[in-house]
């Protein structure tokens, strides 16, 4: 069986993730900040009955910050029942 990948962009660089790990792609939502967490942890969001930790990929991968726009999305992944949202540029 051929593997499929989702292509996304962060800081004008292209990355891919296997689609079997992707649960959903959503536009930017309200994110609740969490005090005393690493800088790349943007906060928590509630989606589909789940609380999801949201990571800012630009901060995680040491790129300059960027203001969110209409293309900014959150890729919701599920690795071994750990739900994580990854903020990406497109």
C-alpha positions as CSV (number, residue, x, y, z in Angstrom):
1,X,0.0,0.0,0.0
2,X,1.3,3.4,-0.9
3,X,1.7,5.9,1.9
4,X,0.1,9.3,1.6
5,X,1.4,12.5,3.1
6,X,0.1,15.9,4.0
7,X,2.3,18.8,2.8
8,X,2.4,21.9,4.9
9,X,4.6,25.0,5.1
10,X,6.4,26.8,8.0
11,X,8.6,29.8,7.4
12,X,8.5,29.2,3.6
13,X,9.9,25.6,4.1
14,X,7.8,22.6,3.1
15,X,7.3,19.7,5.4
16,X,5.2,16.5,5.2
17,X,3.5,14.2,7.7
18,X,2.0,10.8,7.1
19,X,-1.8,11.2,6.7
20,X,-2.5,8.3,9.1
21,X,-1.3,10.5,11.9
22,X,-3.5,13.5,10.9
23,X,-7.0,13.6,12.5
24,X,-8.1,17.0,11.3
25,X,-7.0,20.3,9.9
26,X,-8.7,23.4,11.3
27,X,-8.4,27.2,10.9
28,X,-7.1,29.1,13.9
29,X,-9.3,28.7,17.0
30,X,-9.3,30.3,20.4
31,X,-6.4,29.0,22.4
32,X,-6.2,29.2,26.1
33,X,-2.7,30.0,27.4
34,X,-1.0,27.9,30.1
35,X,1.3,29.6,32.6
36,X,4.8,28.2,33.2
37,X,5.0,26.1,30.0
38,X,7.8,26.1,27.4
39,X,7.6,28.9,24.9
40,X,6.6,26.6,22.0
41,X,3.4,25.5,23.9
42,X,0.9,28.0,22.7
43,X,-1.8,26.6,25.0
44,X,-4.9,24.4,24.9
45,X,-7.9,24.2,22.7
46,X,-11.1,22.3,22.9
47,X,-12.2,20.4,19.8
48,X,-14.6,17.6,19.4
49,X,-14.8,16.7,23.1
50,X,-11.1,16.7,23.5
51,X,-8.6,19.0,25.1
52,X,-5.7,19.4,22.7
53,X,-2.2,20.8,23.4
54,X,-1.3,23.4,20.7
55,X,2.4,23.8,19.7
56,X,3.7,26.8,17.7
57,X,5.9,25.1,15.1
58,X,7.7,28.4,14.3
59,X,8.9,28.6,17.9
60,X,9.6,24.9,18.2
61,X,11.8,24.9,15.1
62,X,13.5,28.2,15.9
63,X,12.0,30.4,13.1
64,X,11.0,34.0,13.5
65,X,7.5,34.6,14.8
66,X,4.8,35.5,12.4
67,X,1.4,37.1,12.9
68,X,-1.4,34.6,12.2
69,X,-3.4,35.2,9.0
70,X,-6.2,33.6,7.0
71,X,-3.8,30.8,5.8
72,X,-2.7,29.9,9.3
73,X,-4.0,26.4,10.3
74,X,-3.7,23.9,13.0
75,X,-2.9,20.3,12.1
76,X,-4.5,18.0,14.7
77,X,-2.4,14.8,15.1
78,X,-3.0,11.7,17.1
79,X,0.2,9.7,18.0
80,X,-0.7,6.8,20.4
81,X,-3.7,8.6,21.7
82,X,-1.8,11.8,22.4
83,X,-3.6,14.6,20.6
84,X,-1.5,17.6,19.6
85,X,-2.3,20.6,17.4
86,X,0.5,22.0,15.3
87,X,0.2,25.7,14.2
88,X,1.5,25.9,10.6
89,X,1.6,28.8,8.1
90,X,-0.2,27.0,5.3
